[in-house]
Amino acid sequence: MTSIETRLAAMEAELRRQQDHIAITGLIASYGPLVDTADRIERARHLAMLWTEDGIYDIGGVGEFQGRETIAQVFAGGHFSQVPEGVCHMMGLPCIRITGEEAEALNYTCVMRHDGSGGFYPWRVSANRWLLVRQDGKWLVSRRTNRLMTGNPDALAMLASIDAMTGMPRAAPQTASDDRARDQPPPSD
């Protein structure tokens, strides 16, 4: 290839990467408004279209659900009644790593609930790991894992994948001596 062809190919690859990031960010951002309007099964099925046909939604503290129809049915009952009461899924900006036709994203969500007197309160704060695949030119969720941020070791381990996603060296695991050092009072002068 000539220098111009090489540069053009590099620019096209970068453009594709940026378009993929925008598409994945949009998919994750759309989850909030879609779930917050899922007040009946038809809306829940619309939300479930974010997943592949055999996609998995692993909801911490609730269970693991596979397949679009099963995912849609998760929202029947309790969630349907939350929508008219006021619920807001605030989706944090995702950190995304794309490898060919697959991608991984990490983000946080904070679910706000209406308190009945004009205010809101944080009801559920979670870490999320999204595994995505490109099918027919469109990004879809193959698996979403959601864990409550309660100090849960599973949530922290899931978030530790940020090291590989950002190219940072993985920090060594905490040791008992780290715990002892942390628990010691600061030196006096």
C-alpha positions as CSV (number, residue, x, y, z in Angstrom):
1,M,0.0,0.0,0.0
2,T,1.1,3.6,-0.6
3,S,1.5,6.0,2.3
4,I,-1.9,7.6,1.4
5,E,-3.6,4.2,1.3
6,T,-2.1,3.2,4.6
7,R,-3.2,6.5,6.2
8,L,-6.7,6.1,4.8
9,A,-7.0,2.6,6.0
10,A,-5.9,3.7,9.5
11,M,-8.4,6.5,9.5
12,E,-11.2,4.2,8.4
13,A,-10.3,1.7,11.2
14,E,-10.3,4.6,13.7
15,L,-13.6,5.8,12.4
16,R,-15.1,2.3,12.8
17,R,-13.8,2.1,16.3
18,Q,-15.3,5.5,17.2
19,Q,-18.6,4.5,15.6
20,D,-18.6,1.2,17.6
21,H,-18.0,3.1,20.9
22,I,-20.8,5.5,20.1
23,A,-23.2,2.7,19.3
24,I,-22.3,0.7,22.4
25,T,-22.6,3.8,24.6
26,G,-26.0,4.5,23.0
27,L,-27.2,1.0,23.6
28,I,-26.2,1.1,27.3
29,A,-27.7,4.6,27.8
30,S,-31.0,3.5,26.2
31,Y,-31.5,0.8,28.9
32,G,-32.5,3.5,31.4
33,P,-35.4,5.1,29.5
34,L,-36.5,1.7,28.1
35,V,-36.7,0.1,31.6
36,D,-38.2,3.2,33.1
37,T,-41.1,3.0,30.6
38,A,-41.5,-0.8,30.9
39,D,-44.9,-0.8,32.6
40,R,-46.4,-3.7,30.6
41,I,-45.2,-6.8,28.8
42,E,-45.0,-5.2,25.4
43,R,-42.6,-2.5,26.7
44,A,-40.6,-5.1,28.5
45,R,-40.3,-7.1,25.3
46,H,-39.1,-3.9,23.6
47,L,-36.4,-3.5,26.3
48,A,-35.4,-7.2,25.9
49,M,-34.5,-6.5,22.2
50,L,-31.3,-5.0,23.5
51,W,-30.2,-8.7,24.1
52,T,-29.3,-11.4,21.6
53,E,-32.0,-14.0,21.2
54,D,-30.2,-16.3,23.8
55,G,-28.8,-13.4,25.8
56,I,-28.4,-13.6,29.6
57,Y,-29.3,-11.0,32.2
58,D,-27.6,-11.9,35.6
59,I,-29.2,-9.6,38.1
60,G,-27.4,-9.6,41.5
61,G,-29.8,-10.6,44.3
62,V,-32.5,-11.6,41.9
63,G,-31.3,-14.3,39.5
64,E,-30.0,-15.2,36.1
65,F,-32.3,-15.1,33.1
66,Q,-31.7,-16.3,29.6
67,G,-33.5,-15.5,26.4
68,R,-35.4,-12.3,25.4
69,E,-38.9,-13.5,26.5
70,T,-37.5,-14.7,29.9
71,I,-35.8,-11.4,30.3
72,A,-39.0,-9.5,29.5
73,Q,-40.9,-11.6,32.0
74,V,-38.5,-10.6,34.8
75,F,-40.0,-7.1,34.8
76,A,-43.6,-8.3,35.1
77,G,-45.1,-7.7,38.5
78,G,-43.0,-5.7,40.8
79,H,-41.3,-3.5,38.2
80,F,-44.5,-2.7,36.3
81,S,-45.9,-1.2,39.5
82,Q,-42.7,0.9,40.1
83,V,-43.0,2.8,36.8
84,P,-46.1,4.8,37.6
85,E,-44.7,5.5,41.1
86,G,-41.6,7.0,39.7
87,V,-38.3,5.1,39.0
88,C,-35.2,6.3,37.2
89,H,-32.3,4.2,36.2
90,M,-29.3,6.5,35.9
91,M,-26.7,4.9,33.7
92,G,-23.1,5.8,34.3
93,L,-20.8,6.4,31.3
94,P,-19.3,3.0,30.3
95,C,-15.7,2.1,29.8
96,I,-15.6,0.0,26.6
97,R,-13.1,-2.4,25.1
98,I,-13.8,-3.7,21.6
99,T,-12.1,-6.8,20.1
100,G,-13.4,-7.4,16.6
101,E,-17.0,-8.4,16.7
102,E,-17.2,-8.6,20.5
103,A,-17.0,-5.9,23.2
104,E,-16.9,-5.5,27.0
105,A,-18.2,-2.5,28.9
106,L,-18.2,-1.6,32.6
107,N,-20.4,1.0,34.2
108,Y,-22.4,1.8,37.2
109,T,-26.2,2.3,37.6
110,C,-28.1,4.1,40.3
111,V,-31.8,3.5,40.5
112,M,-33.7,6.4,42.0
113,R,-37.2,6.0,43.4
114,H,-39.8,8.6,44.1
115,D,-40.4,9.0,47.8
116,G,-44.1,10.1,47.4
117,S,-43.5,13.6,48.6
118,G,-41.7,15.2,45.7
119,G,-38.2,13.9,46.4
120,F,-36.2,10.9,45.3
121,Y,-33.8,8.5,47.0
122,P,-31.2,6.1,45.7
123,W,-32.7,2.6,45.9
124,R,-30.1,0.4,44.2
125,V,-26.5,1.1,43.2
126,S,-24.8,-1.5,41.0
127,A,-21.8,-2.3,39.0
128,N,-22.4,-3.8,35.5
129,R,-20.4,-5.8,33.1
130,W,-21.8,-5.9,29.6
131,L,-20.6,-8.5,27.1
132,L,-21.7,-7.5,23.6
133,V,-21.6,-8.9,20.1
134,R,-22.1,-7.4,16.7
135,Q,-24.9,-9.2,14.8
136,D,-26.0,-8.1,11.4
137,G,-24.1,-4.9,11.9
138,K,-25.8,-4.1,15.2
139,W,-24.4,-4.3,18.7
140,L,-26.5,-6.5,21.1
141,V,-26.0,-7.6,24.7
142,S,-25.0,-11.3,25.0
143,R,-24.6,-11.1,28.8
144,R,-25.2,-8.4,31.4
145,T,-24.0,-9.1,34.9
146,N,-25.2,-6.7,37.6
147,R,-23.9,-6.7,41.1
148,L,-24.9,-4.5,44.1
149,M,-22.2,-2.2,45.4
150,T,-22.4,-3.4,49.0
151,G,-18.8,-4.4,49.3
152,N,-19.7,-7.6,47.5
153,P,-16.5,-9.3,46.5
154,D,-18.1,-10.4,43.2
155,A,-18.8,-6.8,42.3
156,L,-15.3,-5.7,43.1
157,A,-13.7,-8.6,41.2
158,M,-15.9,-7.8,38.2
159,L,-14.8,-4.2,38.3
160,A,-11.1,-5.2,38.5
161,S,-11.3,-6.1,34.8
162,I,-10.9,-2.4,34.3
163,D,-7.1,-2.9,34.6
164,A,-7.1,-5.0,31.4
165,M,-9.6,-2.7,29.6
166,T,-7.4,0.3,30.2
167,G,-4.1,-1.4,29.7
168,M,-3.1,-0.7,33.3
169,P,-1.0,-3.3,35.1
170,R,-3.1,-5.3,37.4
171,A,-2.6,-4.3,41.1
172,A,-1.5,-7.1,43.4
173,P,-4.2,-8.5,45.6
174,Q,-4.5,-7.1,49.1
175,T,-2.5,-9.0,51.8
176,A,-3.0,-9.5,55.5
177,S,0.0,-7.1,56.1
178,D,-1.9,-4.4,54.1
179,D,-4.8,-4.9,56.4
180,R,-2.6,-4.6,59.5
181,A,-0.9,-1.4,58.1
182,R,-4.3,0.1,57.4
183,D,-5.5,-0.5,60.9
184,Q,-2.5,1.1,62.6
185,P,-2.8,4.6,63.8
186,P,-0.8,7.2,62.0
187,P,2.7,7.9,63.3
188,S,2.9,10.8,65.8
189,D,5.4,13.6,65.4
